Amino acid sequence: MFYQCPKCKRIWQYPLTKCPYCFSPLERMLSRKAKVIGISQVRIPTLFHPKIPYYVLVLEDENGNRWVQKSKKEYKIGEEWKEEKEEDKRAVAIWRVKYDILEAIEKVVSLLRGVSLNKNSRILILPTLLVPKHPYFSENTSPDFLEGLINYLLSKGGSPDNIKVVGQSFNEFPIEVSAQKSQLLRICQKYNVKIFDLAKGNFLKKEIDGFSLEISEELFKADLIINLPILKLDKKIGVRGAGENLTRFLKKQSYLAGLYLFSLPELIEKLPPLLPECLTIAEGIKIQRESGFNTFLGLIFGSFTPLHIDRVLAEIVRKKDLPEYLKKIKIENIPIVGREIEELQY
């Protein structure tokens, strides 16, 4: 993505608020085609690029804009650089965030063949909303990530009147307090989208292994469900994020009863088949490590199979101690589009 001033026609590769010469809002320039105009092979490993050899490509789009791209695959000068798309629901799309979260969300969804929306489409968004902490702690979905998704949905024809951001508290903190402290409430108010505490709604009973779980009725009213977790590493279950976030669709009493009868990993594994299809767009820009400190990963993940995102993240960060439900998922059986795992591992 590049950004051009409509007056002076100067171009930037990062989204300035206004042109520093003309003070005009910049317009987005989407690159649709690119060809390889330069290649370098790297054979010296570094901390963030331990897998060698790899290639650094210089790409040029149809507008003459140029940028560099890391690639595991070798290309030739003049060859077209293509991004393969995948219709398999098991696929995981991975893209690196440079400056623009909206661009990365657009890319991830397009790699999964996109979504069709109109102003009447009922959209349900479930961010990670656990505790009343500021965004820099990376405990909850960041406000920038939620804002990027809302902008994407509006650009595809969605209406703010039919977008609903939902959540509920399973601890001692009221959901309203967490929403305000995390700044997610501010984003919802900015775009006039609806907010809803699932605990105040109705629930439907679904059977699993002879045990009844109560699932929010809101899921079965929506045309598009988006699971919007922030990903984390954890000593007990390896990866927290895409799969665990879905448990917030359960009634609190069902969740606690499920933890009593099953372990949390078992509950995470058993829940997805009971839910309607949902698109998971996972935030992996800043990853909270087992120590509680954050590290910059700079990635966004997308899939219609949320547990596959958790498995792919574990592979990228080389997480070895995984629960059984993630060990069962063979990484070689997950179609990967966008960026290759070996390009991102460290």
N, C-alpha and C positions, 0 to 999 in steps of 0.2 A: 504494500500500500504506500502511495506517495500522496503528497498534499501540495496543491497549487493555489497561488493567489490569482483570483479572476481578473485582477487589474494589471499587475506588473508581470504575471506569468512565471514568477520565480517558484521553484519547486523544492520541497523539503521531504525528507524521509521520516520525519517525526511530527506528530500532530501539535503544532503551535496553535494557541488560541486565536491569534491574529497575525497577519503578515507584519513583520517588524518595519517594513518600508511603507506600506500603504494603509496599514491598520484595518485591513479587510478580513473577514472570516475566510479561512482556507477551504477549498473544495477537495474532496477525496478523489484520488485517481487510482482506480483498481487496475492492476496488471493482469491481463487475461492470457497473454502468451509470453514466453521467455525463451531465449536461446543462450547457449553456452558460448561465451567469448573469451574465457580464460580458465585455466586449470592449474592447480598446484597440488602435488601429492605430499602429504605430511607423514613422516616416519618417526618423529620424536614425540613420545607421549607426554602429556601434562596432566595435572590434577583433574581438570574438568574434561579432558579428552584422552582417556587412557587407552582406548581401543585404536590400534594402528594396524595397517596404514588406513588413512582416510583422505578424502579429496576436498579441497576448498575451491568452489566454482565461482567464477564471476559471471553473473547473469545480466542480460539486457532485455527489457520488455519492448513492446511495440511502440512505446512513446520515447524510447531512448534512455530510459532510467536504468541505472545499474546498481547492483548490490551483490553481496557475497552470500554463498549458501554452502553449508557443510553437507557432504554426501558420502555414503558408504560405497555407492556405485560409481564406477568410472564412466565418464562421458568423453565425447570428442568435440573439438571446436566446431561450432556451427550446429550442433545437435540440439533439438528442441528439448527443453526441460519440462517434463510432464508430472502431474500429480494424479495418481490413480485413485478412482473412487470405488467405494465398496457398498454393496447392497445387503451383504450378509449381516443379520442382526447381532451376530457374535463379535463383529469387528470393533476395534478400538481405534479411533482417530486421535492422533497426537499432533499438536502444533506448538511452536515456541512463540512466546509473547515478546515482542520487541518493545514497542511503545504503546500500542493501541489494543486494548482488550477486545473492543468490538471487532476489529479485524480478525483476531484469533478465533473468536466465537463463530464468525461468519465462515472462516476456513474449516473449522472442525465440523460444523453442521453440513457444509457443502460436500465434504469428503464422505459423509454418511448419506448422501443423496438429498439432503435438505428436508425442509418441512413446508407444507402448504397451509397458508393462513388467510383468513379474511376478517373483516371487522366483527363478524358474529362468532368467531372461534373462541371457545371458552378455554382459557389457559390457566393452569395451576402450577405454581412455582414453589418448591420446597427447598429453601436454603438451609444450611447448617446454622442453627441458632440455639446455643446451649447455655451460655453464661453471659452476664452483663460485663463484658470487657471491651476495651477499645480495639479497633481493627488491627493495630500493629502487633497484637498478641497472636493473631492467626488462629483464634479459637473458633470464630464464626466465619461464615462466608463474608468476604469483604464487601463494603458498599460499592466500590468501583466495579467489582465483578457482577453484582446484581444490576447495577446501572447499565453495564455493557450488554447484558442479556435483554433488559427491557428495551434498549435502543434497537437491538437486533429484531426483536419481535415487532416493534412499531414499524421498522423499515420493511418488514415482510407483509404488512397489511393488518397486523393485529391492532386491537383497540384497547386503550387503557381501561375502558369500562368493563372489559371482559377478561382482564388480567387480575389474578388473585394470588397474593403471596401469603403462604400459610406456614404454620408451625405450632408447636405446643411445648410446654415445659414438663419435664419428667423429674425435676429437682425442686429445691426450695425457692428458686428464683422465679418470680412472675414473668411470663413471656413478654409482657409490655416493657418491663425494665430492661431485659436483654435486648429487645428490638431497638430501644432508644440508645442504650450505651454503645451498641455495635454499629450504630448509624444506619442500619437497614431501614428503620422507620423513616428517617429523613429522605431516603431515596424513594420510598413508596409515596410519600407526601409530595415530593417534587414532581412525580409523573402522574399523580392522581390515580394510582392503582389501588385496588382493594387489598386490605389486610384482614386476616381471619385466624382466630385461635381455634384450632381443630378440636380442642377439648370442649368447646361450647357447641359443637355440631353433633350430628347423628352418626352412629356407627352400625356397620353390617357385620354379621357373624359369618366367618369362614372356617371350615374344618381343616385341620392339619394333623396327621398322625393321631387321629382320635381326640384331638384337643381343639377347642374352639377359640379363635382369635377374632377380636373385634377391630375392623378396619374402617377408617373414615369414609363416610358416604360421599364426600367431596370428590374423591378419585373417580367415582363412577358417573359423575356428572360432567367431567371435563373432556374436551376434545383433544387437548394436548397436555400431558403431564411432564414437567421438567424437574428432575432431581438435580439440585444445585449445591453439591457438597463442597467443603474445603477438605483437602486430603491431609492426613497426618500419619506419622509413624508411632507405633505403640509397642511396648515391651510384651504385653499380654497377648494381643491378637494380631500383631504385625503391622497391619495397615488399617487405619480408621478413616472412614469417609463415605465412599459411594454406596456400599452395602449397608453400613450401619445407619446412615441418614434415613433410609427408607423405614426404619423402625418408628420414626416420628409420625407415620401414618396410623399407627396402632393407638387404641385407647390406652391410657396410662395403666389401668388395672390389667389389661391384657399383656402389656409389655412386661410388667413386674411378674405376672404369673408365668409368662414365657421364660423369663430368666430363672424362675424357680424350677420349672420342669426341664428346661434345656439350659445350656450355657449360652452366652451372648453369641459366640461364633455359630452355634447350631441354629439359633434364632435367625441370624443374618442369612444363613444358607437356606432356611426353609421358607422365608417370607416372600421373596420375589415371585415365585409361581402363583401366589394368591392375588397378586396385584395386577391391574391393567398395565398394558405396555407403557413404559415411560422412557423418555430420552434423558440420559444423564450427561450433564456438562459439568465436569469437575475442575475445581480450581487447584492447580498445582504450582502456583507462582512462587509463593513462599511456603515451604514445608516445615511444619513443626516436628522436630526430632523427638526421640524418646526422652531426651534430657529436658525437654520443654523449650529449648532454644530453637530459633528459626534459621533456616538456610534457604538461599535463593535457588529455586529450580527453574523457574521461568517457563512452565508448561501449562497447557490446557488439554484436557482429555474429553473425549466424547464417545458414547456408546449406548446402545439399547440393552446391553447386558452389563449392569453395574458392577457385578463381582469381577468381571474381566478387567475393569479399570483398576481395581485394587490389586489384582494379580500383576498387571503390567507395571504399575508403580513399584511394586516389590522387586520386579526384575530390573528396573532402571536404577534403583538405589541399592541393588544387591542385598536385599533383605533376605536372610536365610531362615530365621525362626518364624515359620508361618503356621497358622492353624490348619487343621486337616482339610477344611473346605476350600482353602486356597491351594493347598498342596495337590488336591484332586484336579485342579485346573491346569492343564499342560500348556505352557506358554507357546509351544509350537503349534497348538491347535487354535490360537487366537489370530484371526487376520488383522494385520496392522497396516494402517494407511496414514499418510502424512509424513511423519518423521520416523526413521527406523530406531528400534530400541538401542542398537549398538552405537548409534550416533549420539545417544543421550546418556549412556551409562556412566556413572562415576560413584 
